[in-house]
Amino acid sequence: MFNKVRGFGVLKFESFEGANRVVEIVWLGIDKACKREGHGRKLIRYMEQYAKEKEVRKIYLKTGVSNKAAIC
């Protein structure tokens, strides 16, 4: 059995001047064939746990108004 990459995410630490233990999720994507299967939720939870281990106090996630799937 082969493992398949189903998504990716990127955390940017100290993403703006004056940020103190703040990260921003700057890239997040899931393979189109795997959408609506909970992979995005798992990825976000993993990123949250990773940030917690690094003692991050706040996570920001921005999206465009036209990205209805991300807003929902």
N, C-alpha and C positions, 0 to 999 in steps of 0.2 A: 504494500500500500504506500502511495506517495502522498506527502504533505503538499498542500497547495496554498500559496499566499492568497488570502481572500480580501485583504485590506491593508491599510497603512495609516499611520498617524505620526505627526511631528509636534513635539512640545518645544517651544522657544522659551528658554529661561531668561528672566530679567528683560522682558521684551520692550521696555521703555525706560527712559531715564528716571531714576528715583524709585524704580520698582524694587521691592524688598521681598524676596521669597514669593514672587509672582511669576506664573507661566501663562503662556497663550498657546492654545491649540491652533497652529497655523495651517496645517494640512491634515485632512481626514478623508479617506476614500475607501469605498468597498466595491469589489468586483460586481459589475452589473448582474452577472448570473447568480450572485449570492445575496442580492438585496432582499430585504424583508424576511430574513432568517435569523435575526438577532446578532449578527456579527458586529455591527456598529455599536450596539449596546455593550457587548463583551469588550470591544476595543476601548471604548470610553472608560469602562470600569477598570481595565488594566492600566490605562494612562492615569486615572485618578489614584490608584493604589501606588503606582510608581512615584507620582508627585508627593503623595503622603509620606512615603519612605524618605524622600529628599527634603522633608519638612517644608513643603510649599504651603503657603497659607491661602492662596487664591488662584483659581484657574479661570481664564477668560476664553471664550469661544465666540468668534464673530462669523457672521454669514451675510450674504447679500439678500436683499428683500425678494429677489426673484427665485431664490433657492427654497421653494416651498417644502420639499422633502426634509431639508435640514431644520427648517423652522418648526415643522410638526414634530 
